[in-house]
Amino acid sequence: MFRVHKSLMTIVAAICLFSVTPPLSAQVSETQTRYIRIGSLQSRFTAIGSERAWNNVYYEGLTWPSDYLLQDNAVIERTFMGCMDFTDSKGQHWDRYCHNVSTAFASVSIFPMVIKQTAKFPNPMVNVDGVDISAPYSGDVDEIDENQVADRIVTNVVNTSMGITMTRKVHAFSQQYHDNYFIIEYTFKNTGYVSAENKKVLDATVKGFRFGFMNRYSVCREGADKMGYDQEYGKHSWVTRRGEDYPQHAGEVANLTESSPLPTWLRAGFEWTGQRDLNAYDNIGSPDILKGTGRLCSPQHAGIVTLHVDKSTSDRADDVNQPAVLGWHAGDTYPSLGDMSLSTAPLHNNMYDLLSGTPYKGIGNGNPSQRFDEAYMATVTDPYKVHGDGGGTGLWIGYGPWDIAPGDSVVLVLAVGVSGLDRTACWQIGKRWYQAYQNASDLGPFTLPNGSTTTDENVYKNTWVYTGKDSIMQTFSRAVRNYELGYNIPQAPQPPAIFTVTSGGDRISLTWDPSPSEKKSGFGGYKIFRAVGTPDTTFEELTSVGPGTTSFDDVTAQRGFSYYYYICSFSDGTDNATGKANPSGRLLSSRFFTKTNYAAYLRRQAGGSLSDIRIVPNPYNIRSAELQYTGEPDKIMFLNIPGHCIIRIYTENGDLINTIEHENGSGDERWNSNTFSGQVVVSGVYIVHFTVTQDYNDPVTGEVKYRKGDTSYQKCIIIR
């Protein structure tokens, strides 16, 4: 099977990496990171080879769907490795010796040596009205490698005081059916390097080597904020597992296709948000009752599937009985080793036991392989009531043991993914649930995913949310097939290398360079998508054009609205017909290569006189705000204004609350109803004062319409 061949190739690459004599001091800072931002799942990866999501403000990472704000799912990836009968570089013998792979142990027992990101092709340049919005991400990629198969690869190399060097390669794909997971290859090689010097110090077999995680997810940050902040660190997450019968099905992996029955037997574990008993309503899916929309804010299911585990250093066949441990564990209940030089043997023993499947402090009644949800959901609503850990529930996975002789290595491959209901379904289902939530006499009927109905709005909502279990298993199935194919999944054409959006007086013009894939067979053309008001919303297809076209004018844009765009190259589907890796048909380049986050809008000619100035809407009424400028509820526009002026906004009592310098030469400017400090203003009458900062002549007659220093004012009424 291909797994064996590709694992061998991974080993060869790892051996080549360490066969060259490197600099003796090549350590990189443990705080260095690389971001992958090309698909619907986006995340940062650290030099240490394991991620804690806390960035001193919020838990960041595993963002899905990354089209929208606040969709972070990561909390912490507690990563451990251990061995038996070990003598360290100081001559001290340990019955059990373990590492906690985290920044706390950098330069003590963990030594990050390499972190870099390579790309298959450069990021496109995206420009909106002269602003290069792609510039902030220019540092994401360190090297271009046209020969790599994945669109992005982040590589870590980490030495450890155990003499094991860990190489982690994170593979990311932008193809639309494979962009919500990362495939991660780990190579553990006995180099004998025990510090930041790539110098062999130890020369003994590392016995009983084990590697594992306790991963915790918030699933997700936005939903946690809606239902209760403590879910931000996964306090109320349910955990489940699959694959107890994987050994009986392993032979079916090579024959999986998109039309195959969903393989629920894959070696996987995942989490989702459970009930918080402090809430008086059913919060599954985190419906937004604060804003009164009901939109489901936590549809995510996040987890890990195992793709391949070497049987030994000499047998590269997949060990179908791995992982050795797969279940759940309380998130903050683990043996904290502290400073390795001061750690006691019992702590190392406890850590090794944890990696071997013995719950720390007896968590979970000694059963690490439980499907946590199935064991307790029937009798317990809040998972916190089971584990009692303020840190929440973690997905518990362990691999090994292996004996690794000097120079030998083993390979482990897994995929991390997130899936669930899409944003449109979250709006529709949440809205219908909220209607019934507000009206006790509303008994539906409510249509369930299988077409049947119920009169219970909570059953309706929750059944739809739990379809995320099938969605994440479908994601895992695609990851498995991708790996089986050697990453040679059907490829979408490359996006245009340059995409430019220009605001005009009566249209917004879009231009682009031809896609590098345009001259290849199967190229279909380009699709342009547009969102109104905010980039954090659903984009609609605006037009589709054929090969050879490099421009499009959006003449349907309306004055005063903000517009956001992206362009995708698409194939005609001839290269995606088998259904082996994903559904057949057209493939589109990722929207995230060209998606704009800087607004374009119709720019009208400056007003002909100060008497032409208009404020829209006026009066402004919060009850009808969405009817004026969709997606921008606090927006007020100043129209027909001088092309160069200072706009000062005062309260009726004469207090200056904001100043806007308008210098782009157009006749339009926006105000988000806020003060200098960013606070939204209250109801009242406001005075808007305009001071001209540059003479204006009629573009046809040359007549002076107004001069620098001229002023005008208007009243604006705001009702909240």
PEMOMO-V56624 format. One record per backbone hydrogen bond with DSSP energy under -1.0 kcal/mol. CO is the residue of the C=O (numbers start at 0). NH is the residue of the N-H. If there is no record, write none. Layout:
# PEMOMO-V56624
co & nh
CO & NH
CO & NH
This chain:
# PEMOMO-V56624
co & nh
0 & 4
1 & 5
2 & 6
3 & 7
4 & 8
5 & 9
6 & 10
7 & 11
8 & 12
9 & 13
10 & 14
11 & 15
12 & 16
13 & 17
14 & 18
28 & 31
31 & 46
33 & 44
35 & 42
39 & 65
41 & 62
42 & 35
44 & 33
45 & 48
50 & 76
52 & 59
57 & 54
60 & 72
60 & 73
62 & 41
64 & 67
69 & 221
70 & 63
71 & 220
72 & 217
74 & 52
75 & 215
77 & 213
78 & 100
79 & 211
80 & 98
81 & 209
82 & 96
85 & 93
87 & 90
91 & 87
93 & 85
94 & 84
96 & 82
98 & 80
99 & 101
101 & 104
102 & 105
104 & 107
104 & 108
104 & 109
108 & 160
109 & 106
110 & 158
111 & 27
113 & 156
115 & 154
116 & 141
116 & 142
117 & 152
118 & 144
124 & 498
125 & 132
125 & 133
126 & 500
127 & 130
130 & 127
130 & 132
133 & 136
134 & 137
136 & 139
142 & 118
144 & 147
150 & 119
151 & 171
152 & 117
153 & 169
154 & 115
155 & 167
156 & 112
156 & 113
157 & 165
158 & 110
159 & 162
162 & 190
162 & 191
164 & 188
165 & 157
166 & 186
167 & 155
168 & 184
169 & 153
170 & 182
171 & 150
171 & 151
174 & 177
178 & 40
179 & 417
181 & 415
182 & 170
183 & 413
184 & 168
185 & 411
186 & 166
187 & 409
188 & 164
188 & 190
189 & 406
191 & 200
191 & 201
195 & 25
196 & 198
205 & 403
206 & 83
208 & 401
209 & 81
210 & 398
211 & 79
212 & 396
213 & 77
214 & 394
215 & 74
215 & 75
219 & 223
220 & 224
221 & 225
222 & 226
223 & 227
227 & 230
228 & 231
229 & 234
230 & 233
233 & 236
233 & 392
235 & 273
237 & 271
238 & 372
239 & 269
242 & 245
245 & 248
245 & 249
248 & 251
249 & 252
251 & 254
252 & 255
256 & 259
261 & 263
262 & 265
265 & 267
266 & 305
267 & 241
268 & 303
269 & 239
270 & 301
271 & 237
275 & 278
282 & 285
284 & 297
285 & 296
286 & 288
287 & 293
294 & 287
300 & 418
301 & 270
302 & 416
303 & 268
304 & 414
307 & 412
308 & 318
314 & 310
314 & 311
316 & 310
317 & 319
318 & 321
324 & 397
326 & 395
328 & 393
329 & 332
331 & 333
338 & 341
338 & 342
343 & 347
344 & 348
345 & 349
346 & 350
347 & 351
348 & 352
349 & 353
350 & 354
351 & 355
352 & 357
358 & 361
359 & 362
361 & 364
363 & 366
366 & 369
369 & 371
370 & 374
371 & 375
372 & 376
375 & 378
375 & 379
381 & 384
382 & 385
382 & 386
383 & 387
388 & 391
391 & 330
393 & 328
394 & 214
395 & 326
396 & 212
397 & 323
397 & 324
398 & 210
401 & 208
403 & 205
404 & 407
407 & 189
409 & 187
410 & 309
411 & 185
412 & 306
412 & 307
413 & 183
414 & 304
415 & 181
416 & 302
418 & 300
421 & 425
422 & 426
423 & 427
424 & 428
425 & 295
425 & 429
426 & 430
427 & 431
428 & 432
429 & 433
430 & 434
431 & 435
432 & 436
433 & 437
438 & 441
440 & 442
445 & 453
447 & 450
451 & 447
453 & 445
455 & 459
456 & 460
457 & 461
458 & 462
459 & 463
460 & 464
461 & 465
463 & 466
464 & 467
465 & 468
466 & 470
467 & 471
468 & 472
469 & 473
470 & 474
471 & 475
472 & 476
473 & 477
474 & 478
475 & 479
476 & 480
477 & 481
478 & 482
479 & 483
480 & 484
481 & 486
482 & 485
484 & 487
486 & 488
496 & 124
497 & 512
498 & 126
499 & 510
500 & 128
501 & 508
503 & 602
506 & 503
507 & 553
508 & 501
509 & 551
510 & 499
514 & 517
516 & 519
519 & 522
521 & 571
524 & 569
525 & 544
526 & 567
527 & 541
527 & 542
528 & 565
529 & 539
530 & 563
534 & 536
539 & 529
542 & 527
544 & 525
545 & 548
549 & 511
551 & 509
552 & 554
553 & 507
557 & 560
561 & 532
562 & 599
563 & 530
564 & 595
565 & 528
567 & 526
568 & 588
569 & 523
569 & 524
572 & 575
575 & 584
578 & 257
586 & 570
589 & 592
590 & 594
599 & 562
603 & 666
608 & 611
609 & 612
613 & 638
615 & 636
619 & 718
620 & 623
624 & 627
624 & 628
628 & 631
631 & 634
635 & 670
636 & 615
637 & 668
638 & 613
640 & 606
642 & 664
643 & 692
644 & 661
645 & 690
646 & 659
647 & 688
648 & 656
648 & 657
649 & 686
650 & 653
654 & 650
656 & 675
657 & 648
659 & 646
661 & 644
666 & 640
668 & 637
670 & 635
672 & 680
674 & 677
678 & 674
683 & 717
685 & 715
686 & 649
687 & 713
688 & 647
689 & 711
690 & 645
691 & 708
695 & 704
695 & 705
697 & 701
702 & 697
705 & 695
706 & 709
709 & 691
711 & 689
713 & 687
715 & 685
716 & 619
717 & 683
718 & 621
